[in-house]
């Protein structure tokens, strides 16, 4: 990152944390009332992230190095409007921490843009983000619709142990606002429990969920093509709705 870009990052992050994400904005109802999926941006967003699209409605955020180090995770995301209609071709700028809770600032690691397909859907292959400080594991997203019919939005998708939103109760971001349970993805483990304990206390993916099973098999094949011996350990599904102008 160049010195000028770093300076802009510091200035912008300070403004976001003191004004845009100020707890009083939530407490007084200036944020989070028009759309329940609205969430904080946080201080770690970097502008100018590259595209990570590999096919229509498919994106890979993680590097091979991180796939080798951490567990692959697949998120199936749907973007719709409040009438339930898909928002196609929406640009999603996403960023996250790795499984140890570490963000990367001097590279585009775990940062990138993806685009929803004609059904408003995108499959994101990445590593499972980790908790850090008092924050529950999450993936950040800034969603920019391709048309002028819907409002753009900043949100987060939370991954909670056992799909229990109580995991977010100690999140410092929720001290002055209702806990954003609606922003939690529903996740499943892809393998049977080992030694009586399931992966992050998640239920095993139901056999009848054929669509998700097909996606897992397709992505595991792509991981193998890249010379990786690891398979996807867990998957999540989440739906986000945008409000109209």
C-alpha positions in Angstrom: 0.0 0.0 0.0 1.4 3.4 -1.0 1.8 6.1 1.7 -1.0 8.2 0.2 -3.4 5.3 0.2 -2.4 4.4 3.8 -3.1 8.0 4.8 -6.5 8.0 3.1 -7.3 4.7 4.8 -6.5 6.2 8.2 -8.5 9.3 7.6 -11.5 7.4 6.2 -11.5 4.8 8.9 -11.5 7.5 11.6 -14.5 9.2 10.0 -16.4 5.9 9.7 -15.8 5.0 13.3 -16.6 8.4 14.8 -19.5 9.4 12.5 -20.9 6.6 10.3 -20.7 3.8 12.9 -21.0 5.9 16.0 -23.1 4.0 18.6 -25.3 7.0 19.0 -26.4 6.6 15.4 -27.9 3.3 16.3 -29.2 4.3 19.7 -31.0 7.3 18.2 -32.4 5.4 15.3 -30.4 7.0 12.5 -29.0 3.6 11.5 -30.6 0.2 11.3 -34.2 1.3 11.1 -34.8 1.5 7.3 -33.3 -2.0 6.7 -32.7 -4.5 9.4 -29.7 -5.9 7.4 -27.9 -2.6 7.8 -24.7 -3.1 9.8 -21.4 -1.4 10.7 -18.6 -1.1 8.2 -15.9 -1.2 10.8 -12.4 0.3 10.5 -10.8 -2.2 8.2 -12.3 -1.5 4.8 -9.9 -0.7 1.9 -11.2 0.8 -1.4 -10.1 -0.6 -4.7 -10.2 -4.3 -4.0 -9.9 -6.5 -7.2 -12.5 -8.7 -8.6 -12.5 -12.3 -7.3 -15.1 -13.7 -9.7 -14.2 -17.0 -11.3 -17.5 -17.7 -13.1 -21.1 -16.4 -13.2 -22.3 -16.2 -9.6 -19.1 -17.8 -8.3 -16.1 -16.2 -6.5 -13.0 -17.3 -4.6 -11.7 -14.9 -1.9 -9.0 -16.9 -0.3 -5.5 -17.7 -1.5 -4.1 -21.2 -1.9 -1.8 -20.5 1.0 -4.6 -19.7 3.3 -6.6 -22.7 2.1 -3.6 -24.8 3.1 -3.4 -23.1 6.5 -7.1 -22.9 7.4 -10.4 -24.7 6.7 -12.2 -23.9 3.4 -15.7 -22.5 3.9 -18.5 -22.0 1.3 -21.1 -19.2 1.7 -24.1 -19.2 -0.6 -25.5 -15.7 -0.6 -28.8 -14.5 -2.0 -29.6 -10.8 -2.5 -33.2 -9.9 -3.0 -35.5 -6.9 -2.6 -38.2 -6.6 0.0 -40.7 -8.2 -2.4 -38.6 -11.3 -2.6 -37.4 -10.6 -6.1 -33.7 -11.3 -6.9 -31.3 -8.4 -7.3 -29.1 -9.5 -10.2 -25.7 -8.1 -11.1 -25.2 -6.4 -7.7 -21.6 -5.7 -6.9 -20.5 -7.0 -3.5 -17.3 -5.7 -2.1 -16.3 -8.1 0.7 -13.5 -8.4 3.2 -12.9 -10.6 6.3 -10.3 -11.8 8.8 -8.7 -15.2 8.5 -9.5 -18.0 10.9 -7.1 -16.6 13.5 -8.9 -13.3 13.5 -6.2 -11.5 11.5 -6.9 -8.9 8.8 -4.5 -8.1 6.0 -3.7 -4.5 5.0 -0.7 -4.4 2.7 -2.2 -6.9 0.2 -5.6 -7.7 -1.1 -5.7 -10.9 0.9 -9.3 -11.9 1.8 -10.6 -8.8 0.0 -12.4 -8.6 -3.3 -15.5 -7.9 -5.4 -18.0 -10.4 -6.7 -21.3 -10.0 -8.7 -24.6 -11.8 -8.2 -26.0 -13.8 -11.0 -29.5 -13.6 -12.7 -31.0 -15.1 -9.5 -29.3 -12.6 -7.2 -27.1 -15.5 -6.0 -23.4 -15.9 -5.5 -21.3 -18.7 -4.1 -18.2 -17.5 -2.2 -15.4 -19.9 -1.4 -13.1 -18.6 1.3 -11.8 -19.7 4.7 -13.9 -19.6 7.8 -13.3 -16.2 9.6 -12.3 -16.3 13.2 -13.5 -14.3 16.3 -11.3 -11.5 17.4 -11.4 -9.3 20.5 -15.1 -9.4 21.5 -16.3 -9.7 18.0 -18.1 -12.8 16.7 -16.8 -14.2 13.4 -18.2 -12.3 10.4 -17.7 -11.4 6.8 -18.1 -7.7 5.8 -20.0 -6.7 2.7 -20.8 -3.4 0.8 -23.6 -4.1 -1.7 -24.0 -1.8 -4.7 -27.0 -2.6 -6.9 -26.6 -2.4 -10.7 -29.7 -0.3 -11.1 -31.2 2.8 -9.4 -34.1 0.9 -7.9 -32.5 -0.2 -4.7 -30.5 1.4 -2.0 -26.9 0.3 -1.5 -26.1 -1.1 1.8 -23.2 -2.1 4.2 -23.8 -5.3 6.1 -22.1 -8.2 7.8 -22.8 -12.0 7.7 -22.1 -13.6 11.1 -21.0 -17.2 11.6 -21.9 -18.4 15.1 -20.9 -21.6 16.9 -23.8 -23.9 16.9 -25.9 -21.4 14.8 -26.7 -19.8 18.2 -26.9 -15.9 17.9 -26.2 -15.6 21.6 -22.6 -15.8 20.4 -23.0 -12.2 19.3 -24.3 -11.0 22.7 -20.8 -10.0 23.9 -20.0 -8.2 20.6 -18.9 -4.7 21.5 -20.8 -3.5 18.3 -24.1 -4.6 19.9 -23.8 -2.6 23.1 -26.0 0.2 21.8 -28.3 -1.6 19.4 -30.5 -4.7 19.2 -28.5 -7.8 18.5 -28.6 -8.4 14.6 -29.8 -12.0 14.7 -31.1 -11.6 11.1 -27.5 -11.2 9.9 -26.4 -14.6 11.0 -25.9 -17.2 8.3 -27.3 -20.7 8.9 -24.3 -23.1 8.7 -23.7 -26.8 8.5 -20.8 -29.1 8.9 -19.9 -31.3 5.9 -18.6 -34.2 7.8 -19.9 -36.5 10.6 -18.9 -35.6 14.2 -15.5 -36.8 15.3 -15.1 -38.1 18.9 -18.7 -37.1 19.5 -18.0 -33.5 18.7 -19.2 -31.7 15.5 -17.3 -29.0 13.7 -18.1 -25.7 15.6 -21.1 -27.5 17.1 -22.8 -27.3 13.7 -25.4 -29.8 12.5 -24.5 -32.1 9.6 -25.8 -30.9 6.2 -29.1 -32.7 5.6 -29.0 -35.3 2.8 -32.1 -33.7 1.2 -30.2 -30.4 0.6 -29.2 -31.5 -2.9 -28.4 -28.1 -4.2 -25.8 -27.4 -1.4 -24.4 -30.9 -1.8 -23.9 -30.3 -5.5 -22.2 -27.0 -4.8 -19.8 -28.6 -2.3 -18.9 -31.4 -4.7 -18.2 -28.8 -7.5 -16.0 -26.7 -5.3 -14.2 -29.6 -3.8 -13.3 -30.7 -7.3 -11.9 -27.2 -8.0 -9.8 -27.3 -4.8 -8.4 -30.6 -6.0 -7.6 -29.2 -9.4 -5.5 -26.5 -7.6 -3.5 -29.3 -5.9 -5.2 -28.9 -2.5 -6.0 -32.0 -0.5 -8.4 -30.2 1.8 -12.2 -30.3 1.3 -14.8 -27.8 2.5 -15.4 -28.2 6.2 -18.5 -26.1 6.6 -21.1 -24.3 4.5 -23.5 -21.4 5.1 -26.6 -19.9 3.5 -27.7 -16.4 4.0 -30.2 -14.1 2.4 -30.0 -10.3 2.4 -32.7 -7.9 1.3 -32.3 -4.4 -0.2 -34.8 -1.7 0.2 -36.1 0.3 -2.8 -35.7 4.0 -3.3 
